Amino acid sequence: MRDVLPQLIDRVRKGPVVLARVVAVTGAGPREIGAAMVVTGSGEVIGSLSGGCVEAAVVESARGVLADGEAVLERFGIADPDGFAVGLTCGGEMEICLERVDAARLPELRALDREIRAGRAVALATTLTANPSWLLVHPAERAVAQSEAGARGMVDGGAAPDGEVRAVSGGGALVSRDALNMARAGRTGIIGSDECADSAFPPRSFVQSFGPPARMILAGANDFVRALSRLGAQLGYRVTVVDARETFTTATRFPAAHEVVVDWPHRYLRGEYASGRIDDRTVVCVLTHDSKFDVPMLAEALSIERIAFIGALGSRRTHADRVERLLAAGVAPEQLRRLRSPLGLDLNASTPDETAVSIAAQLIAESGRASGRPLDETDGPIHY
């Protein structure tokens, strides 16, 4: 959608159009989730969804969406090699949402364009219903919502204490903390379920994130870092491994990491912050087991207020010794309250892979303001 956004804004000023977006892909697909195409009332087509496999069928469906105003979901699978059925030759499946977009959406489109141009992380949450609701979701737990047709405008939806954000459009549809978590991580995909459509819980929605993914900075060059780098990448983080020991800090040892940096961790973090590459979604985990590395790194991290999560691996005895060293290094007691150490949830983890799971579970729980308790011991909805 990013590629067609300027043209979308321009065409919407002249009249209603249809915005078609890929909201789900199973198996091999010609385009990524979030790919968009615009179809105008005059039949002009901007963008691409499949490189030619389904565009004609989407244009035909767009005429109906323009006429009656109701959004539709189209699903395309494998093409019939012996017939004329529309389908994908790559063997995958694709779900496409087509919705009518008119001038009432311009405030949100312009706001989205401003955020993208400014390089700020933002997500657009769209309910996959006949009359979609839109909500701009900001990782800093702010939201810009719109009212129903005829009274649409920019509204600061804010965030409820539990992290929920309410969209004014579409009858007050609730965009959940799941959407906030997607925006924080920079992920794109579907949340909710069709089963929730007639309940008080969020309907099935498409969250499209723009901007860079959240960062995970791992200090150390050992098996625990290697395991966590794999899991962090799977969770959508941009993972950086940093250690000053050149022999151990190689891309070959950490193939899942996006960056492997040979440097003193605290010096690297200071430089990243000075360059503006640290934001309030950044996660820092120190897994060095060496005070000459972890104390300077933790002192540096704790001095940066906007870092979302700071954790350090180690036993309770190691943690107690580390706290004394940090206090001696000038770290204030109130800063130490941000430190998660010993790092991880109580899973009785022992191996590097098990420890990585316990750390990832803590990250997921804290970023989503969840308890980390077993679901069979809790009440209420699992997703909201």
N, C-alpha and C positions, 0 to 999 in steps of 0.2 A: 504493500500500500504506500510505503514511503516514496516509491518511484513515480506513482501517479498522483500523489497528493496535490502538487501545484496545479496540474491540469484539472483535477477534480474540483478544486476550489473555483477555478476560472469558469468551468462549465456550469456548475451549480448556480453561479450568479446569473446565468442566462436562462435557466430553467431546470426542471427536475431531470435527474439522471438515475441510472441503476448502478450501484456499486456491487460488484461480485467479488467475493474473496474466498480463497481456499481455507477452510477452517479445520480440515482433518485429512490426513493422508495415511493409508495403510499400505505397507510394502513399498515397492519402487514407485516414485512419482516424478513427473517431469518438472514440477515446480515445488518450492518449499511452502509450508504452511504460512499463510499471510499474504501470499501473492494475490494481486488484485487486478481487476479489469473494470473499466468504466464504459458504459453504453449510454449514449445520449438519445434524446427523443428523435433526432434526425438520423440515427443509425450509425453515428461515428463511434468507433471502438478505440479505446486507449488502453494499452497494457496487454498482458497475456496471462493465461491461467495454465496452459498445458502445451504451448508450442504448436497448437493447431488441432489437437485431438478433439477437444470438446467446445471450442469457442463458438462454432456455429449454433450448437444446441443452446449454449448459454445466451447468445444474442436473441434467439427465438423466445426463450423463457423471459428475458428482460422485457420484451414487449408487453407481456402479460402483467409483470410487476409494475411497469410504468402505468398501465391502464387502471389496475384496481388498487394499487398502493400497498398490497400485502406482500411481505417478504416470503421467500420460499427457500427450501433446502433441496439441492439437486445432488444425486449421488451417481458417480460414474465408475464403472469397473472395467474388466477386460473386454476389449472389442471382439466382436465375432469375426474371425478371419475370413469366413465364407459368405458374410452378409454385409449389410449396410448399417448395422446398429452402431450408434455412437459409443465410443469407449476408449480406453487407454491401451496403447500397444505395449507399454512397458510392464504390464502385468500387475500394476498396483490398483488401488481404489482411492477415490478422491471425493470429498464432500465439499460442496460450494454453497455459500449463502449469498443470495441475491436480495438486495433491499433498495427501495426507492429512497433517494437522498434529494432533498430540496433546500431552498434558501434558509429554512428554519435551522438547518444543521450548520450553517456557516460559522456561528460563534465557536462551536466546538472544533470544527475543522481548522479555523484560523488559530485557535489556541494550541491545537496539536502541532500545527506547522511551526508555531513560535517555539514550542518546547524542543522539537526535533532540531530546528536550526540553531538553538542555543546549546545543543549537546546535552540536554538534561534528560534523564530517564523518565519515561512516561508510558502508560499503557492505555489502550482504548478497550473497554469492556463493552460487549454488545450481546444482549440477550437474543438467543436464537428462537425468536417467537415471531408470530405474524406481524406484530407491530413492535419492532425492536426498540429497546431502551439503550441509550449510549451513556457512558460515563468515562471521563478521563480520570485515571487513577495514578496518583503520584506516590513514589516509594516513601516519601516523607509523611505518609498518612494524611495527605490532603486530597480532595477530590473536587472536580468541577463538574457539576451536573446540569442538566437542562430540564425545563418543565415540559408539560404536554404541549402538543401542537396548538398554536394560537397564543400560548403564554410561555414559549420557550425563551430561555435567556441564561446567562451565566450565573450559576448559583454555587456558592462555596458549601459543598456538602459536609466538609469536615470529616472527622472520624469519631465514632462512638468509642467509649472507654475500652470495649473489648475488641476494637479494631474493625468493626463493621462500618461500611460506608453505604449510605442510602442514595439511590438515584431518584430524582424527582420525576423523570419521565417514565412512561409506561406504567402509570398507576402506582408509583412509589416502589418499583422493583428493588429488591435488596441485592447489592453487589457485595459479596462476602469478603471476609479476611482472606479467603483463598485467592481472590483477585489481587489483593494487596501483596500477598506472598509472591504471586506470579510477577507483579510489577517490580518488586524488590529484587528478585533474582534475574529479571530481564528475560523471562521465559514467555513463550507464546503457545497457546493451546486452549483446550476446552475444560471448563469447570462446570459443576452442577450436573443435573440430570433431568431428563424429560419427566421422570416420576415426581419431580418437585414442582411441576408447572402449576398445579392447582393447590399448592400448599403455601405455608408462610415462608418457606425456604426458597433460596434463589433458584430460578429456572436455569436450564442448560444455557451456558453463555460462552462466548469466544473472547478470550483475552489476548490482544495483540500488543506485544511490548516493543518499544522503540528505544534506542540508545544502547549503550554497552551493557553486558551482563555484570552481575555483581562479582566482586573480586574475592578470592581466597588466597591469602598470603601465608605460606607455610615456612617457618624458620626451622631449618634442620635438613640433614641429608641421610636419612636412615629408613628402615623398613616401615616404620609407623607413618612417616611422611609419604612414602611411596603408596601405601594403602589408602591414606586419606586423600592423596591427589587423585587417585582413580575415582573414588566415591564423590569427591567434590566436583570433578568434571561431569560425572553422570547427573549430578543435581543441578547442573547448569552454571556453575561458577567458572570464571576465568581464573585458573589456578597458576600461581607463581611459587616456585620453590627457590629459596635463597639460603645460601650457606657460604662461608668464607673458605671452606676447604675444597680446593679445586679438584683434588683426586676423586672425591666422592660426589661432587656436584656436577653431574653430567646429564645431558638429555637422554642418553641411553638408559640410565638408571631410573629415570622418571618419565617414561614415555607418555603418560596421560597428562602431564603438566603442559600448559600453554607456553610457559616461560621457565627456564632454569637459569638462575643468576648466581654467579660467583662474586660474592661481596659480603661484608659484614652486614647481618640482617638489619641492625638498627640504622646503619648508614644508608642502606637501600631504602628503608621505610621513610626516613627523613627526606630523601631526595624525591620519592614518589609523592609525598605530601606537598612538598614545595612546588612540585610541577602540576599540582591540581589533580592528580590521578587517584586520590583517596576520597571516598565519599561515605555517606551514612549507611551504605549497604556493605561496606568492606568488612571482611572477616579476617582476623589475624590469629593464627594458632602457632604457639611456640612448642616445638617438640625436640629440643636439642639435648636436654639432660646435661647441660654444661653451663655453669653460672657465668662464664666469661662471654657466652653468647646470649643466654636467655635473659639475664638481668638488664643489660643495655637495651635489648630489643623490647622487653616489656615496659621499661621506663619510657622509651620513646613512644610506644603505642599508647600507653596510658596518658601521655601528655597531649594526645590528639583526641579531642572530645567527640569528633564526628564518627569515629570508627564504631561500627555496630556491635561487634563482638570481639572480645580479647580473651583467649584461653591459653593455658599452659599445662602440659602433660607432666605427671610426676606423682609420687606418693605423697601422703600427708606430711611425712617428715621432710621430704624435699620441698613441699609447699611452704612449710613453716620456716625453713631456712631461707627460701627465696624471698619471703615477705620481709624478713629481717634485713636481707641485703638490699631490697628495694627501698625500704625506709631509710637505710643508711645512705642510699644513693640520692635521697631527696624527694622520693615519691611521697605525696601526701596521703594520709589515711583515707580521705574521701575518694581519691583516685583509685586506691586499691579495691574499693567496693565494686568496681567494674570488672575486676579480674575473675575469670571463671577457672578456678583451680582447686583441687585436681579436676582436670578436664574430662568431660564425658558423663553419661548417665550410668547409673548402677545396673549394669548388665552382667556383671561377673566376667567381663571381657579380659582376655589375657593375650591372645595373639594380636599381631598388628592389624589384621583384617577385622577381628572382633572389636578392637579398640577404635578403629575408624568408624565402625557402625555406631558405637556408643557416642562418639563425638558428633557424627552427622545427625544422630537422633536428637542430641541436645540443641544443635543449631536449628533444626527444623522446629522443635518445640518452642524455643525462645523467640525465633523470628515470627512464629505464628501465635505467640502468647498462649501456648498450650501448656497443660500441666505435666505432660510426659508420663501420666498414669496409664495403666491398662484400660482399654476402652470398655471392658466389661465391668469396670468399677466406676464408670462415669455415666451421667445421664445427659439427655438432650441430643441434638443432632451431632453427627460426626463431622460434617462439613457445613460451614455457614459463612 
